């Protein structure tokens, strides 16, 4: 306990002296009074002098970095930038460009200089061709009467044995929330839906140009067989945006337990 108490007192005393030293250095007393003040307060006069000199020193001026003698001039930098922007090298990293030019016996500059030139022009980024995702428009469908907008989907049903499943096809009318067509099959194919949809359209006698069929982006929904069938029947297609189940809310909500 005594050792800890002595250590704490020593630390507090050192902190007090540091605060007093900073205060005396900031006040900057007259040269003749500095020795007397330091002696009365019990602080080092040399420490006060060093801190006072540091506080009163003018701020350092940032000097620009001198241009190296062997640095490329503006014309050569533009020449290198033109090489980096060519269709041949537009999607390659500077290291690849440097190696390709050396294989041809051409030396323009170092790899680091290529990076500097690209950085000065704001082109230090991913140089490879990237896939640009289009902006998908949110589907907006209005049903004012039955048989104007239908939605359909496929879900799995557990079979009587383990690892056995059946596929439930359901066509739902948006206006009345009525199941207008359904079937259970052992496979998920566009040909099965083609037969089901043709029978459902004939059952309700839907004229061409009146119906819009909405679905997700599954393989049977976007298959060529489904598209040709809908074109023959005069039915407009609508699909949800990728990874957005809220665009097909009525069919998705049907599968909730």
Residue, then its C-alpha position, 0 to 999 in steps of 0.5 A: x500500500x505504501x509503495x502504491x501511495x508513493x507512486x501515485x503521489x510522484x505521478x501527481x507531482x510530475x503532472x503538476x510540474x508539467x502543467x506549471x511549466x506549460x503555463x510559465x512557457x505560455x506566459x513568456x515572462x521577461x528574461x530577468x524574471x524567468x529564473x526567479x519564477x522558475x525557482x519559486x515554482x520549482x520547475x526547470x528553467x531550461x525546460x521552460x526555455x525550450x517550450x517557450x522557443x517551440x511556442x514562439x517559433x514561426x509556423x513551418x512553411x510547406x515547400x513544394x517537392x522539387x521536380x526531379x531532373x530525370x522526370x518526364x516533361x509534359x509532352x512525354x507524360x501525354x504520350x504515356x497517357x495516350x498509350x495507357x488509353x489505347x483500346x489495347x491497354x484500356x482494361x489492363x493494369x500498368x504492370x501488364x502494360x509495362x511487361x507487354x511493352x518491354x516484350x516489344x522492346x519499348x520502354x516509356x517509363x516505370x510502373x510507378x510513373x504510370x500510376x502517377x500519370x493515371x492518378x494525376x488524371x483521376x484514372x486510378x481505378x478498376x481498369x477492366x471492363x465491368x458488367x453494368x446492371x441496367x435500371x429495372x423499372x418497377x412493374x405497375x399493373x392495375x386490375x379494374x375487373x376480373x381476368x385483366x391481370x393474372x399472377x402465377x408461380x410454382x412451389x414445392x410440395x413435400x412428397x410421401x417419402x424423404x427427398x421426394x417433391x411435387x410441384x404446384x402450379x397456381x394461376x391467381x387473378x389479381x382483382x378477385x384473388x381467385x385461383x383460376x388455374x392450378x395443377x400438381x406435377x412431378x416436374x417444373x417445366x414450361x411445357x406443363x405450364x403451357x398446357x395449364x395456361x391454355x386450358x385456363x384461358x379457354x375456360x374463362x374465354x379471355x379475349x386476346x389483348x385483355x390479359x396481362x400475366x405477371x410472374x417472377x424470373x424463373x426458368x419456366x416463366x421466361x422460357x421461349x415456349x412460354x413467350x411464344x404461347x403468350x404471344x399467340x394468345x395475345x397476352x402481355x408479359x410482366x416480370x418482377x425485378x431481380x431479387x425483389x419478391x415484393x414485385x410479385x406479392x400476391x403469388x409469393x404471399x400464397x406460399x406462406x404457412 
